[in-house]
Every structure is written in C-alpha cells, then in structure tokens.
Amino acid sequence: MTPSKQLRFWLIGLGLFVLALWLLSEMLLPFVVGLAVAYLLDPLVDRLEGAGLPRWLGTSLVLLFFAVVLVLLALLLLPLVQGQVSHLLEVLPTYATVVRERLIPALNQLIHRLPADDVERLRAAAGNYAGEVAGLVGQVVTRILSGGLALFDIVTLMFITPIVAFYMMRDWDLMVSKVDSWLPRQHAETIREQAREVNVTLSGFVRGQATVCVVLGVFYALALSAAGLDFGLVIGLVAGLLSFIPYVGSLFGFVASTGLALLQFDEFWRVGVVIGIFLFGQAVEGNVLTPKLVGDKVGLHAVWVMFALLAGGSLFGFVGVLLAVPVAAVIGVLTRFALRQYLSSPYYRGSDAER
C-alpha cells in the first residue's frame, strides 16, 4: 500500500471516529468518566500488582478506596455548602439594598459628568456587548448542562461509571497490548513513541493540575473563611475547581470575593486582606505549585487549554469538556512531531539538502 493510500485510510478512519463521537456524545458521559478514572488510578493498580496482589483484587481495593474518599468528601462538604447557600438566600436582599445605596449614586454622578451623546453610545455599546457575551456563555453552558448533567445522565453516571472503571483498570494492560498488535508494522515504533509522549504530557498535566486545584481550593476556602468573608468556603472551593482552566479560577474567586467584601465590610483593610489572599494564592500558584507539580515540559500552553475546553464544551457538551485536555495533548504531540518532520525535510531545508 502506498503512503498516500495509508494516509487516506487513516484520515477516513479519524473522520468516522469523530462522527461517531458527535452522534453518541449524549450517552458517552459514564464511559468517558470511567475511562478517566481508570487512567488516573491505573498506576496505583500497577503498584499493587507489582507487590504481588492479583490484578482484580488490586483494582477492587483502589476503586473502593477512591469511592470512600469521594463519599467522605461529600458528607463533609455538602452540609457546609448547603448552609452557606441558605445564608446567601437570606442576606441577598440586604446586599441588593447595599448595591442600590452605594453603587447607583456613584454611577449617576459619573454619568452626569459625561456628554449626553457619549452616554447614549456607551449604553448602546454596553447593551450590545452584554447581550452577545451573555448569549455566547448561555449557549455554551446550556449545551454542557443539557448534554451532560441531565437526571438520567447522573443516574447512569453513578451506576455505570464504577463498572466501566473497574473493567478498564482490570484489563488496562491487555487492552494496550491488543491495540499495540493492531498497529501498522511499518510505523509501529513511531506510533509507540508518540503514544508514550502523549501519556507523559497528559498524565503530567492532569495529575499535576488536579493537585494544584485541590491545594488552591483548600487554601482559598480556609483563608477566606478565616478572614470572615461570608460564603468564603464556597467561593474558595469553586475557585480551586475552576483553576483547572488556567487563570479562570483565580479571576472568578478574586472578583466574587472582592465584590462580597466590599458589600460586607465597612473597613477597607478587611477588603485588602481578601484581595491579598488571592494575590498571594496567584503568586504561589505561578511560582511554586505549577512549576513544581505541572512543569513546563508537558507542552500544553494555558491559552491552548482554554481554547480546547471551550471548543469541547461548545461542540460536545460536558463530554467534550472531559475529552478536551486529552485531545489537546494528542494534537500538541502530533503537531510537534509534524514540525520536527518538516524541519528535517527538503520542504524546509531546500532542494540542496537532498544532495
């Protein structure tokens, strides 16, 4: 088979795979989550197997430990979060009154100082941009929620995901070996090399970034609560969770906590403490946590990750969000491989390089 026919074959196969993914995206959530859990926990199963435990027993123990940790976290956090949400509903009218008394007079003074034409242009521009941004965000959020978090999906997630994760972890080495036997013999070693690079990139980013999210979430929740900020626990946990998207978690936490601090506190130094918490957290994340836990060798730029997550959510809903980082890692590795091939080819070096 000629190289052009091989390329055509694999491109057709890739197109069919993407089409199937798009058509089945609404039912793939428990399988994708189960695959993600298996990928994250497989190294622990390998260690237990290396210590002499049967593969099925090591898989059962690791999965049981993971489920117990999740249940304990839920039992610990849900009452606290529920209490803060109830408190928010109680004080929301008070905060609305404070906003009306403090913010609206200041805006009116600013508007009165501007020419009437400028005010009208600002209002029109703000209305247009706000409508466009709200519509775009609403579409993405609706797509994610409708495609991945419906009641039926939650039920299947709870019951099917553990089963998928168990069989994936138990048979992980067998599946890898079977897929390896299907590789085209002429390019098998090259494909293995790129697969290893994808694994290093993906595992380094996901496990490292997940650790960063946990550390930041715990720090923000404890620090904001200690500072006396209402709903500091919820804001801190959400900010830590959103830190998986570069800069989004810190930005959300900073804006939400600073806004609440301005409404809650009369002393400006207490607002400064809240601002300082996020400045300190951002400094630690950028200079200590991310370099140590994620590093610069994973090859996933922050902008590329943000684009992948938004594109995946827009195209495939919540399943697309889960698949975004793995797909971004694969594309990044293949792009670097293609660039290396190009730089060593006559297309880059010129016709004289062939001599």
C-alpha positions in Angstrom: 0.0 0.0 0.0 1.4 3.4 -1.0 1.8 6.1 1.7 -0.9 8.2 0.1 -3.4 5.4 0.4 -2.4 4.8 4.0 -2.9 8.4 4.8 -6.3 8.4 3.1 -7.3 5.3 5.1 -6.4 6.8 8.5 -8.0 10.1 7.7 -11.2 8.4 6.8 -11.0 6.4 10.0 -10.4 9.5 12.0 -13.4 11.2 10.3 -15.7 8.2 11.1 -14.5 8.2 14.7 -15.2 12.0 15.2 -18.6 11.5 13.6 -19.5 8.6 15.9 -18.3 10.7 18.9 -20.6 13.5 17.8 -23.6 11.3 17.2 -23.2 9.4 20.5 -22.0 12.3 22.7 -25.2 12.3 24.8 -24.7 8.8 26.0 -20.9 8.7 26.4 -20.6 10.5 29.7 -20.4 7.5 32.1 -17.9 5.7 29.7 -15.7 8.8 29.4 -15.7 9.4 33.2 -15.0 5.7 33.8 -12.1 5.8 31.3 -10.7 8.9 33.0 -10.9 7.3 36.5 -9.2 4.2 35.2 -6.4 6.2 33.6 -5.8 8.2 36.8 -5.9 5.2 39.1 -4.1 2.6 36.9 -0.6 3.4 38.3 -1.8 2.5 41.8 -3.2 -0.8 40.5 0.1 -1.5 38.8 2.0 -0.9 42.0 -0.3 -3.3 43.9 0.1 -5.8 41.2 3.9 -5.4 41.4 3.6 -6.1 45.1 2.1 -9.5 44.4 -1.7 -8.8 44.6 -3.9 -10.2 41.8 -4.9 -7.6 39.3 -8.6 -7.9 40.0 -8.0 -7.6 43.8 -5.8 -4.5 43.4 -8.4 -2.9 41.1 -11.2 -3.6 43.6 -9.2 -2.1 46.5 -8.1 1.0 44.6 -11.7 1.7 43.3 -13.2 1.1 46.7 -10.7 3.5 48.3 -11.5 6.1 45.7 -15.2 5.7 46.2 -14.8 6.0 50.0 -12.8 9.2 49.7 -15.4 10.7 47.4 -18.2 9.8 49.8 -16.4 11.2 52.8 -15.7 14.5 51.0 -19.4 14.7 50.0 -20.5 14.1 53.6 -18.1 16.7 54.9 -18.6 19.4 52.3 -22.3 19.2 51.4 -23.7 20.3 54.8 -21.3 23.3 54.9 -22.1 24.3 51.3 -25.8 23.9 51.9 -25.6 26.1 55.0 -23.7 28.9 53.1 -26.2 28.8 50.2 -29.1 29.1 52.6 -27.4 32.0 54.3 -26.8 33.6 50.9 -30.6 33.5 50.1 -31.2 35.2 53.5 -28.8 38.1 53.1 -29.3 38.6 49.3 -32.0 41.3 49.8 -29.6 43.1 52.2 -26.8 43.0 49.6 -29.2 44.3 46.9 -30.0 47.3 49.2 -26.3 48.0 49.7 -25.6 47.9 46.0 -28.5 50.2 45.4 -27.4 52.7 48.0 -23.6 52.7 47.2 -23.2 51.9 43.5 -26.1 53.5 41.8 -25.4 57.1 43.2 -21.8 56.8 42.1 -22.8 55.7 38.6 -25.3 58.5 38.4 -22.6 61.1 39.3 -20.3 59.7 36.7 -23.0 59.6 34.0 -23.9 63.3 34.7 -20.4 64.4 34.1 -20.3 62.8 30.6 -21.8 64.4 27.5 -25.3 63.1 26.5 -24.0 61.7 23.2 -21.3 59.7 24.9 -23.7 58.3 27.5 -26.0 57.1 24.7 -23.2 55.5 22.8 -21.9 53.8 26.0 -25.3 52.4 26.8 -25.8 51.1 23.3 -22.4 49.5 23.2 -22.8 48.0 26.6 -26.2 46.6 25.8 -24.9 45.0 22.5 -21.7 43.5 24.0 -23.5 42.3 27.1 -26.2 40.6 25.0 -23.6 38.9 22.8 -21.5 37.7 25.7 -24.5 36.5 27.7 -25.8 34.7 24.6 -22.5 33.0 23.9 -21.9 32.0 27.5 -25.5 30.9 27.8 -25.2 28.7 24.7 -22.1 27.0 26.0 -23.5 26.5 29.5 -26.8 25.2 28.1 -25.0 22.9 25.8 -22.9 21.5 28.6 -25.8 21.1 31.1 -28.2 19.7 28.6 -25.6 17.3 27.1 -24.1 16.0 30.3 -25.9 16.8 33.5 -29.5 15.7 33.0 -31.1 13.5 35.6 -30.8 10.3 33.5 -27.1 11.1 32.9 -26.5 11.5 36.7 -28.1 8.1 37.4 -26.1 6.4 34.7 -23.0 8.2 35.9 -23.5 6.8 39.4 -24.1 3.2 38.4 -22.3 2.6 35.1 -19.1 4.6 35.8 -17.8 2.3 38.6 -18.4 -0.7 36.4 -16.6 0.8 33.4 -13.8 2.0 35.6 -13.4 -1.5 37.2 -13.1 -3.4 33.9 -10.9 -0.7 32.3 -8.4 -0.9 35.2 -8.5 -4.6 35.4 -7.9 -5.1 31.7 -5.8 -2.0 31.0 -2.6 -3.8 30.1 -4.5 -6.3 28.0 -6.2 -3.6 26.0 -3.0 -1.7 25.5 -1.3 -4.9 24.3 -4.2 -5.7 21.9 -4.2 -2.2 20.4 -0.4 -2.4 20.0 -0.9 -5.6 18.0 -3.2 -3.7 15.6 -0.6 -1.0 14.7 0.7 -1.0 11.2 4.0 -2.8 11.4 5.9 -0.3 9.2 5.1 2.6 11.6 4.6 0.8 14.9 7.6 2.1 16.6 6.9 5.7 15.6 3.3 5.4 16.8 4.5 3.9 20.1 7.0 6.8 20.6 4.2 9.4 20.1 1.8 7.5 22.3 4.4 7.5 25.1 4.9 11.2 24.7 1.1 11.8 24.8 1.0 9.7 28.0 3.7 11.8 29.6 2.1 15.0 28.6 -1.4 14.1 29.6 -0.5 12.4 32.9 1.8 15.2 33.9 -0.8 17.9 33.2 -3.9 16.2 34.5 -2.4 14.8 37.7 -0.3 17.9 38.4 -3.2 20.3 37.6 -5.6 18.3 39.7 -3.2 18.6 42.7 -2.9 22.4 42.1 -6.7 22.7 42.1 -7.0 20.8 45.4 -4.3 22.8 47.1 -5.7 26.2 45.9 -9.3 25.2 46.7 -8.3 24.2 50.3 -6.2 27.3 50.7 -8.8 29.8 49.3 -11.6 28.2 51.3 -9.7 28.2 54.6 -8.2 31.7 54.1 -11.4 33.4 53.1 -13.3 31.7 55.9 -10.6 32.8 58.4 -10.9 36.4 57.0 -14.6 36.3 58.0 -15.9 36.6 54.4 -19.4 35.2 54.0 -19.6 32.3 51.6 -15.8 32.2 51.6 -15.9 28.4 51.8 -18.0 28.1 48.6 -16.1 30.7 46.7 -12.7 29.2 47.7 -13.8 25.7 46.6 -15.3 26.9 43.3 -12.2 29.0 42.6 -10.0 25.9 43.2 -12.1 23.7 41.0 -12.1 26.3 38.2 -8.3 26.6 38.4 -8.2 23.6 36.1 -8.9 26.2 33.4 -5.8 28.5 33.6 -6.5 31.9 35.2 -10.3 31.4 35.3 -10.4 30.1 38.9 -8.3 32.9 40.3 -10.2 35.5 38.3 -13.6 34.2 39.4 -12.5 34.0 43.0 -10.9 37.4 43.0 -14.0 39.2 41.5 -16.6 37.3 43.6 -14.7 37.6 46.9 -13.7 41.3 46.4 -17.3 42.2 45.4 -18.7 40.4 48.5 -16.0 42.0 50.7 -17.0 45.5 49.5 -20.6 44.8 50.3 -20.0 43.1 53.7 -17.1 45.0 55.3 -17.0 48.7 56.2 -13.3 48.7 56.9 -11.2 48.9 53.8 -8.3 46.9 55.4 -10.5 43.8 55.6 -11.2 44.2 51.9 -7.5 44.4 51.4 -7.0 41.2 53.3 -9.3 39.4 50.9 -7.5 40.9 47.9 -4.2 39.9 49.4 -5.3 36.3 49.8 -5.9 35.9 46.1 -2.7 37.8 45.2 -0.7 35.5 47.5 -2.5 32.4 46.0 -1.8 33.5 42.5 1.9 34.2 43.3 2.2 30.7 44.9 0.5 29.0 42.0 2.6 30.7 39.4 6.0 30.4 41.1 5.7 27.3 43.2 2.8 25.0 42.5 2.6 25.0 38.7 6.3 24.8 38.1 6.8 22.0 40.7 3.7 19.9 40.1 2.9 20.6 36.4 6.2 21.9 35.0 7.0 23.3 31.6 7.7 20.0 29.9 4.0 19.0 29.4 3.7 21.2 26.3 0.2 22.4 27.0 0.0 26.2 26.9 -2.6 27.9 29.0 -4.3 29.5 26.0 -4.4 26.2 24.2 -6.0 24.5 27.2 -8.7 27.3 27.5 -9.4 27.1 23.8 -9.7 23.3 23.9 -12.1 23.3 26.9 -14.4 26.0 25.4 -14.4 24.3 22.0 -15.1 20.9 23.5 -17.9 22.2 25.6 -19.4 24.0 22.7 -19.2 21.0 20.3 -19.9 18.0 22.5 -21.2 19.4 25.8 -19.9 18.1 29.1 -18.4 15.1 27.4 -16.4 17.5 25.2 -15.1 19.2 28.3 -13.8 15.9 29.7 -12.2 15.0 26.3 -10.8 18.4 25.7 -7.4 18.1 27.5 -6.6 14.6 26.2 -7.4 15.7 22.6 -5.4 18.8 23.1 -2.5 16.7 24.4 -2.7 14.4 21.3 -2.9 17.3 18.9 0.0 19.0 20.6 2.2 16.0 20.4 1.3 15.3 16.8 1.9 18.9 15.9 5.4 18.9 17.4 6.1 15.6 15.6 4.9 17.0 12.3 7.0 20.2 12.9 10.1 18.1 13.5 9.5 16.1 10.4 9.0 19.3 8.4 12.2 20.9 9.8 14.3 17.9 8.8 12.7 17.6 5.3 13.6 19.2 2.0 10.4 21.3 2.2 12.2 23.3 4.9 15.9 22.9 4.1 15.5 23.3 0.3 16.4 21.1 -2.6 20.2 21.3 -1.8 19.6 19.3 1.4 18.9 16.2 -0.7 22.4 16.1 -2.1 
